[in-house]
Amino acid sequence: MPLLRVLAACALILTATAASRADPIVIKFSHVVAIDTPKGQAAVKFKQLAEQYTNNKVRIEIYPNSQLYKDKEELEALQLGSVQMLAPSLAKFGPLGAKEFEAFDLPCLFPDYQGLHRITQGDIGKGLLKRLESKGIIGLAYWDNGFKIFSANRPLKTVDDFKGLKMRVQSSKVLEAQMRALRAIPQVMPFSEVYQALQTGVVDGTENPPSNMYTQKMFEVQKNATLSDHGYLGYAVIVNKDFWEKLPADVRTGLEKAMTEATTYNNDIAAKDNDSALEAMKASGKTDFYQPSTEERAALCKAMEPVYEEMQSRIGAELIASIRKEAGSIVQGMK
Ligand code: LMR
């Protein structure tokens, strides 16, 4: 090869290398929780692994704590391509037209983590993610947070204690129905506004796993909480389909490997994180945590039972039945 052509080829390679170093593909990953939550930490883990496995061809920019977008806005931003990756809670997929995900909000549905994981890591979970494709979205994984507890400024031991309370919920019709079944008044509100709404009395109470309650300092403005574990809160990590499919194949493979490992990491730390958040809140002495008896919890579940029938046409009777069967649901208080 003539020297000039060799030099030209070398220059091309050098330019390409420099360009790939200088211009990594940027993935903006937006979420609404604090960094020291299961999702916050798993996002950081994913960033480290993704950059490593793609040889820095990708740069993940994480925007936690609703810094960039609140709940509803982030979904719009994903569809518009302003962000590429999100991990919204499964309760927030309704506005995307994926109402089936609200099945995860059904009260007292999952008997334990094993039953839950048979759904999120099994065929039913995969099938649900697949349905997002028609909305221009790819679902990559499910990440756990944990089981929710109720909180307010009065003890919540019996169903009557909920009567008339304004309770903040995520944007899920199932959660609205759940609060109405307890004769409380549901108020849909973005996560980023909950602390202030509780502080100023715009709402009286809410529900969340301990990790969210702790890291958003809700425990400072809630005198009482009931360790009801009455519902699940988890996430689906999602990406814009167009963006994902246009990625070079080797990059996608690296990202998939990183996601698999970040998912394992998330699901390993989630329960522990929630336990330590609960301990920290107990130690603060600001909130009184009540452990309901089996009978008290069953009475709450029983009161929320009508939600299943009410939401059947929204979610699909078949889907509810198959989740219940696979999860080994023994909804306490249900027939
Ligand atoms: C909430 O809005 O309460 C949660 O979905 C926040 C989150 O992402 O965990």
Boltz pocket constraint, residues with backbone or C-beta under 6 A from the ligand:
constraints:
  - pocket:
      binder: B
      contacts: [[A, 32], [A, 33], [A, 87], [A, 88], [A, 89], [A, 145], [A, 170], [A, 189], [A, 190], [A, 191], [A, 207], [A, 208], [A, 212], [A, 233]]
      max_distance: 6.0
